[in-house]
Amino acid sequence: MGAFPYGCMAAGAFFTSRRSEGGYKNDLPGNTARSWKTFGNVKVKVVARRGWAMAKRGPPKRQSLTLSPGEKSTRAALAEAVGNPEDPRRFSVEPASFRQVPNSPLCYWVSERIRRLFKELPPFEGEGRTVKVGLQTSYDFRFVRLWTEVPPEKIYKKWFPLAESGAYSPYYADLHLVVNWENDGAEIKAWICQRYPYLNGKWEWVAKNTDYYFRPGLTWPLRTNGLSFRLLPKRCIFGHKGPAAFAEESHLLALCGVANSKTFNRLVSVQLARTELAQSYEVGLIQVIPLPDGILADDPDSPEDIVRRVREVFEVIWKERAEAIEREACELLGVKELRDYFRNPQGFFADHIKRYSKSHRKAPIYWLLQSPRKSYGLWLYYHRLDKDILFKALTLYVEPKLRLEENRLEEIRGKVRAAAAAGQGVRALERGLEKQEALLSDLQDFRDRLERAAKLYLVPDLDDGVVLNIAPLWELVPWKEAKAYWEELLAGKYPWSSIGQQLRAKGLVK
């Protein structure tokens, strides 16, 4: 085969299917598989001794293409991509990396960082959240109606709103169906037992999770062109084609926003083969999606950069006018760019504190944690606080940022040495070196302060309110109230609070 080792063509769906795991691990001669390759619309499975992969940028296309001697342009494209390590259609992925994602889909087009999120972040199912499949009547013509068909006085008595399927509609969708759930669904349960006698009366195998009916939550259509979560009101039933997610009621709006974000949808697409076609967004798929942790970064290198997130919102709302709207917003705010507004403590953070101060209570729910020289920062969302959030901030954000900037520092030092050895001017490089060293020092100070707060091992308790929960972060938060309340806590002023009791138990109260 000349320059090519063993290979084969396969449809793109195979390479990203959640069902492909069992196939690709053991089906190659001698188990010598090291990588998968794609180019253009061709997906090539390669058996070789080297670990590399290549692909066209972006998700794989639907169609597959078979190489033949007559298709010289295709063969030439493959040869060109194989022979050029810098070819933009080529990606390098260690096969073991795919196993970080449940069911090991061959999601080669996303970064190692994205695949690692499935290991590092908590899944959707957990920490008070759960995802459930709902009611299957097994005879919809008998038991389901449009709400306009039934007598109004029987709604919420015999006929109850039903979340079932529907079109793409993020955040909100009308519930146009009702289902007969009179007498706790007695008629449906009897029908299920009649139709499926082998269930031996266990109707709950078909009418599932009835304990979750009538609870507020989120729902989404099982099959649609694009995943969209919308609020599920109280006093409603959800069906098997309209699964539902449940969490603390106070968290539902925030959870709905996260679930409809581009980030969440991208994580879903990692496990699916063709996101542009109608997909089946099964309960099991949603359960394992890593949930963003309530942390954003003031860091253009981070996928969770706050400015990037704001721009995503602009794109959703204003589409092609997003850039113009951003420029207009910056003019109104009196800043050159959005990052200035978020980085300056007198910008968004100060405005947010004013907006969330009522009746002598100051209660900002978005917290800015910032390095001493303001070169780096994190934003925490108050309603996502938990005992691990500061350690998550360290592990997932600060430490990777430090490693990145340390590598950049070494690169600059190498350039300085090379320029000096060649007798070239190094003044500009030295200025860059000084700037990078200052940045790294600022990050290290931030890391140390965050680590001190994390190692207090305090468990946030939202019943204490914002000011007592933010107080342990006084070294990081550019808000004098945090330090004032911290000093009062150490003086034993709030013995009734959970934070105060934890500090006393640790011997920190004076």
N, C-alpha and C positions, 0 to 999 in steps of 0.2 A: 504493500500500500504506500510505498514511498515515504513521504514525510508524515503521513498520517498513521497513528496506531489504530487499534480497533475502535469502531464507532457505530452509531446508529442514529436514525432520525426518529423523533417522537413529537407528538402534538404538545403545544405549550401547556395545555391543561395538566398533562402528566407531571410536568416539572414542578408545578406548584400545588398539585392536588394534595389534600390532606389524606388521601388514600394511597399515595405513592410510596409511603414509608417502607412497606413490606417488600416492594418490588425492587427499589434501587439499591438496597444494601447487599443483596446476595445473588443478583442475576448476571453478574459479569464473570468472564472466565478467570478462574484462579483468584477471585476476590481481589483483583489488582486495581479496582476502581479508585481513582484519586480525585476525579472532578467531573463536572458536566460542562459542556460548552454549547453556546448558542451564538449564532450570528445572523443579523437581519431577522428574517422570519424562520430561520432554521434552528432547531434545537438538537445539539449533538451530544450524545453520551460517549465519553471518551475513557478508554482503559489505557492507563499510562503509569509510569513510575513517578511522574512529577505531579504535584498538587496545584493545578490552576484551572480557572474557568473563564469563559468569555461570553459576553452577551451584548445585545443591543441595549442602549440606555432605556430605562423605564421598564414597566412590566412587560412580560412576553406577549406576543401577539397570539391570536387564536389559531391561525392556520399553521400547518406544518409543510415542509417542502422536502422532497427526496432528492438527494444528489444523484446525478447520472452523468456519464461522460459527455453527453450532448450539452449540458448546462454549464458552459465554460465560465460565464460570468459569476455564477454561484460558486463554482469550485474556486475561482480566482479570489472571490471575497473571503472564502473560508481560509485559503492559503495565506492571504494577506493578514487576516486577523490572528491566525495561529502564529505567524512568524514575527509579529510585531507586539512586544509586551506593552507598548504604549497605546495600542489601538483602543479608541474610545468604546468599541463594542465588546471589549474584553474585561471580565471581572475575575479576580482571584479569590477563591473561597475555600477554606478548609472544610471538607465534608462533615467533620464533627460539629462544626458550627451550626449546621441545620438542626441538630438534635436539641438545641436550646429552645426551639419552638415546638409546642405540642404537635405530635404526629409528624414531625420532621419534614415539612414541605420544602421543596428546593427553591427557597426564596433568595436567590443569588443577587437580585438587583438592589436589595436593601443593604445597609451597612452592617458591619459586625456589631456596632453599638445598638442598632435597632433589634437585632436578633437577641442580644444579651438582655434586653429589657424583659423578655419573657421569663428570665431567671431572677432578675434583680427586683422587679416590682411586684407587689401583691396582685393576684388575679382579681377580676371583677367579682367572682364568687368568693366571699369571705369578708371579715371585718364588719359584720353586720349587714352585708349585702347578699342577696341571693337571687337566682334566676330560675323561673319556673315555666313549664309548659302548662297549658290550661285545658279547658273543656272541649271535648269532642263529643257532639251529640249523637253521631252516627246516623242522623236522619234530620239534616238541617231543614228540609222542606216542611217537615212537621213541627219542628221546635223553634225555628228562627224566623223573624219577621223584620221588615223595615219598621222603624219606630212610628212612621206615619200611618201604618196599617192597623195598629191596635188601638183600642179605646184608651184615651189619655188617663182615665181614672184607674186603669189596671197597671200602669207603669209603676214600678217599685212594689207591686203587689203580686202580679203574675209574671209580667214581662220586665226584664231587667236589662240595662244597657250592656252590650257585648262588644268588646274590642277584638276584632277578627279581621286580619288581612288589611287591605287598603293600599292606596297609592303612596308614593314617596311624599312625606310631609313632616319635616323636622319640627319638634317642639309641640305642635298642636295638630289634632285632626278630629273632626266631628265623629262621634260614635253613632252611626246611622242604623245599626242593627240592635235588636233586642232579642232575648232568649227566654223561653218559658222556664223559670226557676221557681215556680209556685211550690209551696210546701217543701222548701229546701231541695228542689229538683226531683221530687218523687217520681214524676212521670218519665223524665229522662233516665233516671236510675233504673226504673222498672224495664224500660225499653232496652237498655244496655244488657241487662241480665237475660232478657228474652232473646236478643239477637246473638249473644255470645254465651251460650249455656256452659261452655267449658271454663268460664271464669268462676263458676260456682258461687255466684252472687257477689263477686268482688267488683262492683261497678267502678270503684275508684281506680281501677287499672285503665279506664277509658276517660272518665270524668275526673281528671287528675287535679291534685293540689287544691281541693275545695276549701281548705283552711285559709287560703290566701285570697279567696274571692272577697270582693267588697273593700279591699285595702287600697289605699293610694299607692301608686308606683309609677313605673315607666312601661310603655309597651312599644312594639315595633312590628311591622308586617313581616311575616316569615319569608315571603318571596316578593321581591320588588327590585326595580332598577335603582339601587342605591339604598344603603342602610339609613334609616331615620327613626330616631327615638322621639316619642311624644309622651306627654303626661297622661297618666291613667287616673281618672278621678276616683274618689270614694264611691261606694255603692255600685260598682260595676263588676262584671265578670269578664275574664280574659279567656280567649279560646286557644286551641292548639295551633291555629294559624296566626295568632296574635299573642306570642309569649309575653311575659312580663318580668320586670326586675323590681325588687323591693329593697328599701333601705330605710333608715330613719327618715321620718317625714320631713324634717328640717333640712335634710341633705338632698332631697329629690331635685330641686331646681338646679343646684350646682352639678349634680350627677348627670342631669339631662344635658347641660351645657357641655360637659366633658365628653359624653357619649356621642354628641353630634359634631365634635370637633374633627378637624382634618387629621389630627394626630391619632385619635382613636380609630377613625376609619382606615387610616394607613396601616395600623396594627392589625385590623381585621383583614385587610387585603393581603397581608403577609401569608395568611393561611388559606386564601382563596385563589383560584386560578384565573378567573376572568371577571374582574370587578366592573367591567363596563356592561356586562349582561346581567339579567335577573339572576340573583343568587338565592340560596336557601340559608338564611341566617339563623341556624339552629341554636337551641339553648346551650348545647355543649360548646359551640364555637364562642359564644359571648362569655361564658363562664371563665374561660382561660385567658381572655384578653388582659394584658397587664394594664392596671389602672394608673394613670398619672397621679402623682402623690401629693398634689396640692402645693407644689413648689415650681416657681418659675425663676429663671436666672436673668440677671442683667449681664448678658454675655453673648455677643454675636456668634461665637463658636458653638453655642449650645442649641440643640434641637428644641429645647424648652425656653428659648429666649423670649422675654416678655414683649419686645418690639415685634418679633416675628409673629407672635400670637395675635397682637393687636392688628397687624397687617392682614392676617388671615381673616379676621372679623371684617375689616374694611372690604376685602375681596368678596366675601359672602354677601355683604349688604349692598355695596356699590359696584361690584364687578369691574367693568373696564374703567370706571371713574375713580377707582380706589386710590391711585397715586395722586390725582388732583385733590381728592378729599383730604388725604394725608398732608399735602402741602398747605391746604387751607387751614387745617387744624393746627399745624405748627405756627402759622401766622397768628391765629387767634390766641394761641398760648404764649406767644412771644419767644419761641425757641427756634433754633436752626433745624433741629431734627427731633423726632420723637424720643430718642434715647436721652437727650438732655432733660426732657420733662420727667422721665422716670428716674433718672440717676440723681438729679438734684433733690435733696430732701425737702426743699421748699417748693417743689413742683407737685407731682401727683400725690405724694405721700401727705404733704401738708393739706392739700385740697381734700383728700380723702378723710383725714382726721376731722376737718371742719364739718364735712357732710355727715359724718357719723358721730357727731357730738350733739346730744339732745338732753335737756333737763338736767344739766350739771353732770352728765355721764359722758365720758370720752371712750369710744369703743370702736376703733378702726379694726376692720376684719381682714384687711390686706396689710401685712407687716413687711417693712423693708429692713433687711439685715444687710449691713454695708461694711466694706473694708475701711480701715482708717483713712486712706487717701481717696476713697470713693471710686476706685478703678474696677471694682467688682461688687456684685450684690446678689442677694437672693430675695425672692418674695414668697412669703408663706401665707397660705389661706387659713384663717382662724378656724373655720369649721372642718378642716381636714387635719387638725392637730391630733397627734397620738403620741404614745410613749417613744416611738422610734423615729419621729420625723426629723429630729436633729441629726441622728446617725445616718438617715437616708440622705440628708443634705450633704453630709461629709462624704459619704461613700459614692454617691451617684453624681455629685456636682463638683464639690470643692477639690477632692483628690484627683479626679480626672483632669480638671482644669490646671491644677498644679503640675501634673505630669506633662501636659501639653506645653505649658509655658517653660518648663525646665528643658524640654527637648528643643524648643525654639531658642532658648538661651545658649545651648550647646552649639546649635547651628550658627548662631551669630559669632560665637567665640571662634568657631572653626573658620569662618570667613575672615575674621580679623587676623588670625594667624596666617592664613593663606595669603592675604593681601600684604601683610608685613614681610613675609618671606619673598614675595615677588617684587618688593620695593615699591608697592603702590600706596597711594594715600589711604589712611585708615581713619581719618577724622570723623567722617560721616558714620562709618561703621561703629566707632567707639561711642558716638552719641546714641546710636541705636542700642548698643550694649548696655550703656548706663540706664537707658529708659527701660529695657527689659529686666535688668537687675532690680530696679525700683518696683516694677510691677510684681515681680516674684516675691519681693520682700513684703509688699502689701498683702498679697494672697496668703503668705505664710502667717502673717499677723491675724488675718481673718480666720484662717484655719485654727489657729491656737485658741482664739476667743470662742469660736463655735464649739470646739472640743471641750473647753472648760464648762460651757453651758450644758452640753450633752452629758458630760460625766457627773452632773448633779443627779442624773437618773430620776428626774421629776416626771410625774405622770400628769399631763394637762387635765384639768377638769373645767369644762365650759360653764358649769354652774357657778364658778368663782367669778366669772366675768372677764372681760378683756384685760383690764389693767393689771390684775394679779397674775394672769397667765403670761403676759408679755414681760413682766418684771425680771425673770431670770435671764432674759436676753439683753439686759441693759447695756452690756459692753458692745452690742452689735446694732442696736436699734437707735437711729438718730432722733430720739424723742426723749426729752428730759423727764417725762412722766414715768418712764420705765425705771430709771435709776431711783427716783423718789420713792416709788412703791416698793422697790427691792430693799431699800434701806429700812423702810417701815416694816416689811415682812421680817427682816432679820432682827428688828427690835421687838418682835412679838406682837405687833399691833393688830393682826387679823387672825386670832387663834381659831376662829370658826371656819376658816377657809381650808380647803383641801391642800393647797400649796403651803399654807402656813403650818399645817399639821405635819406634812412631809418634811419640811425644813426642820421643825422641832425634833422629829424622830431621828433625823440625821445629825442632830447636835449642832445645827447652824444658827439657831435662834439665840441671841445674846441674853 
